[in-house]
Every structure is written in C-alpha cells, then in structure tokens.
C-alpha cells in the first residue's frame, strides 16, 4: 500500500473489521486524527475493478449516514435533482471531478480500468444511490466539490466528538483478520 503507515493500516482494519485492500493513501483524517476516508486504487490487488475511489472507513460516520439513508434523505435528494437544474449541474461536475481524480490515480499507478470508465460512484451523475460515497468525496476533495456530499456532512454533525471510533491494535497484532 502506498502512503499508508502501519498505525493507519491498523486503524483502518479496526474500522472495517477486515484487512484493507487497495489503499493508495489517506483521503481525509477525522479531527480525532484517525483516517475516516481512504483513497482506493481503481483496481484492487486481486484485479477487481473498484469504482469507489473515496471509501469512508469511520464506522461512526457510516452508521449515522445509514440512518440518514433509512430516513429517506436519498429519495429527497433524488427528487431535488430532478427539480433543480443548478443542483443537477453541480452534481454532474462532482461526477466529473471524481472521474478526473480516479483517472489521474490510474495513470499514476499505470493502471488501465476500462470496466469502470465513465462510472463514478454513489449514483452520480443522475441518481443518488449511496450517501457514504458522497460524504467520502466531500471529505477527501473538500467542500464545494459535491453539493449533496456537503449536505450529508452537514447532517452528520460532529461524529468525532465522542473521541476515536476505534482503538486500533498494534500493527501486526490482528494477523487473524482475513481480507474480503
């Protein structure tokens, strides 16, 4: 893994409950200092194409986002995309930014991933399918890139306020974890 030290890898493994795969670098750190988004290679080590470039790892944030999804937030956002051309245009730009980032990453790694060409994640550019991905992009690329991701972050509140989401074990202590 590029750009990942043993402590970060241990934290991410504790967050995910499994050995992380295909991580390029930390995409964003929570104010508690742990990674909460990883930037994932567009092709996993086993050869599988992987369109989710910005992968949310914090279980606390993920749980809160799941509650938002269960509460109908995606449906409301989807309706607004159909009614608000400015929002739809900004969401399309977020999709294009996602693709550009992943394209640069693939080029840097010397990867060709035609299976996911033109496909971002989270339902972009026309649907709202996964708030976790939208929040991951907003955290990793910064506010102002994905308007719906920004809204998800606003709804999350201070998910880090209770302290770190996990207490990672020492690097190498979790050798029994198996990759997905």
Secondary structure as GFF3:
##gff-version 3
##sequence-region A 1 180
A	DSSP	alpha_helix	6	16	.	.	.	ID=ss1
A	DSSP	beta_strand	23	29	.	.	.	ID=ss2
A	DSSP	beta_strand	35	40	.	.	.	ID=ss3
A	DSSP	beta_strand	54	56	.	.	.	ID=ss4
A	DSSP	alpha_helix	59	70	.	.	.	ID=ss5
A	DSSP	alpha_helix	73	83	.	.	.	ID=ss6
A	DSSP	alpha_helix	85	109	.	.	.	ID=ss7
A	DSSP	three_ten_helix	114	116	.	.	.	ID=ss8
A	DSSP	alpha_helix	131	141	.	.	.	ID=ss9
A	DSSP	alpha_helix	147	156	.	.	.	ID=ss10
###
